[in-house]
Amino acid sequence: MQMQMQIQHQLRRVAAALLTAAVAVGTGAFSGLALETDSGTLESLQAFLLGKENAGGTDCNGDGVVDGMDLALLRQQQFDGGEIQDGYAGFIRTDGKLLVDENGKQYLIKGMAIGNDVWSNPTTAPAQDHDAASYQELADMGFDSVRFYLNYAMFESDSKPYTYREEGFRWLDTNIAWAKAAGIRLVLNMHYPQGGYQSQGNGTALWTEPENQKRLCALWTEIAKRYADEPVILGYGLVNEPVVAAASGEESLALWQSVAQMLTDGIRTVDQNHMIFVERMCAAQNLAGTQEQWINFNDENNYVHLDDDNTVYEFHDYDPHAFTHQGFDWAGTLGNDVTYPDESYLVSSGNAQWGTSTFAGDRADTENTEWQYLKSGRITPKSDGKQLISLVFQAQNIGDYGYARADELRLNEYDEDGSFVQTIYANDFDSTSLLNFWSSNDSGGQYYASSEGHLAKGSLMLSGTTDDANTSTRYFRPTAGHSYEACGYFQVNTKNADAIVRPRVDVWNVDSVEVLNRDYLEKSVALNTAFSEKYNVPVYCGEFGAGSHCFENDRGGDRWIGDMLEIFRDGDVSFNYHAYHDGSFGLYEGGGLPSPAGRNDTLYQVLVEKLKKYTE
């Protein structure tokens, strides 16, 4: 068996190399065109393609060309599958909570995302993102599939709706061939639909303009029509991370239900073979596209129900965001320094909603440009154990050219009699340090101002905000009956008389309070598997991952990933890691095709180690 697996690996590499060459020089790169289909052998076809023999160039799949696809087909026919779970003999389907192959054997999706630079919505193939060797590498690591990100502009132009670009489909055909040669399946995921990219709330037009929904349905129907009989495809992911705009959160959920069903119905007019992947609604958005609510609007974690008997229900898991996304300005976590596990780090499970704040405290005099000492009012959280607090530096509407600085921030605790107990948070910003930045309209940002502090050292600066904005600390657990006050030094430079600069203590209502450890991760996953148990349907973690900064200074990115993979394995949960080649989360970073110099070796090792457990 070991020898057989080695032969399969060698043949995969040959097929990958041959397919790469074929794409480089065009269809028909190999001699022996239009040969009649017969049984052939792996050895003779391999020798023929390598130019070692003049005979044996058999067109096994009848497509008019002898190439690596024929080699892949023979390998599937002659071997018992090895690491390929079903040899592409049929389609994977849902069966209750499980996925099964054509023989009824359980199939687990063990995937890695290929991003294709969809975030820029390109119209041409991303030549430097991956190649045939990338699929082979993933197969060798132990992955069986790829979540393949699509953007609509590869297939359709806004100036010519419903007219489809063949170069987009040729690019997809190439990837299908590469995947097939490596024994990898594909989940096609619409990551950037008509109307805009969803994840950061920039895709409002998908929901407010019905024509975009119709175009998306037509595109999915076209894709499904072309690939209805292609078993290398696992299924179709309708919309990635839907952030749905409507008049209320409940209406957003109903709208996603309606659109998802419409897309599914369109696909089913041409394709009964493939699974549908429908993701839980990530957030509700107002109709103006300026506010999102990342909370649950039903008792089922924002899942919607499809009238379809071959549907997989999808969730993403990056909990906690402050850890997995730490150090990225685009995520508002530029100053985060979080380690996993950390029994002292508090996180919430379920919904976390802002409750109240100390609005009655001091505010900065906006006409005074000197440093000012300010204190918030004191606040006493409830004693029910379901409230957390954080220190907030608010800098609202300071203007495009204005700024506000904060230094020597303190969060102080007082007992029932009003006597000082302790300082539970202190930051003098003597070295680079940032907090969690939020802006209601995405204006402004936070920065570390060296040598610009109250005592001539550093300070924290917010600038350019044109609406409500703030930066805040991590959560702290309040003591029952005690009150809390924020204070510090503040400096303001703004022309807006209505600007608000002040310290606050914010109170958050949470479902429960946890610490950052494996138990918390298990509860996070359980929020989604509960839907599977209740309705006897499969759930799938379509994205999970830890950003590059999680692997610095022993912050525990490898420990987090290892625990997540063990939780998935123990619970028979299919998963997909994000992502193969990406500047923030990638197994590979950097420009050009992936190279050893750009690989995150710590991430590589933990993935290989944990995936190996699936075969033991």
Secondary structure, DSSP 8 states (H G I E B T S, - for coil): -HHHHHHHHHHHHHHHHHHHHHHHH-TT-SS-TT-------HHHHHHHHTTS-SS----TT-SS--SHHHHHHHHHHHS--TTSSSTTSS--EEETTEEE-TTS-B---EEEEE-TTGGG--SS--TTT--HHHHHHHHHHT--EEEEEEEGGGTEETTEEEEE-HHHHHHHHHHHHHHHHHT-EEEEEEEE-TT--TTTT--THHHH-HHHHHHHHHHHHHHHHHHTT-TTEEEEE--SS-EEESSSHHHHHHHHHHHHHHHHHHHHTT-SSSEEEEE---EEE-TTS--EE-S-SSTTTT----S-SSEEEEEEE--SHHHHTTT-GGGT-TT----SSEEEEEEEEEEEEEEEE-TTS----TT--S-EEEE---B---SSS-EEEEEEEEEES--TT-EEEEEEEEEEEE-TTS-EEEEEEEE--SS----EEEETTS--EEEEETT-STTSS-EEEEE--SSSEEEE---B---TT-EEEEEEEEEEE-S-TT-EEEEEEEEEEEEEEEEESHHHHHHHHHHHHHHHHHHT--EEEEEE---GGGGSTT--HHHHHHHHHHHHHHTT-EEEES-SB-TTT-SB-SSSS--GGGB-HHHHHHHHHHHHGGG-
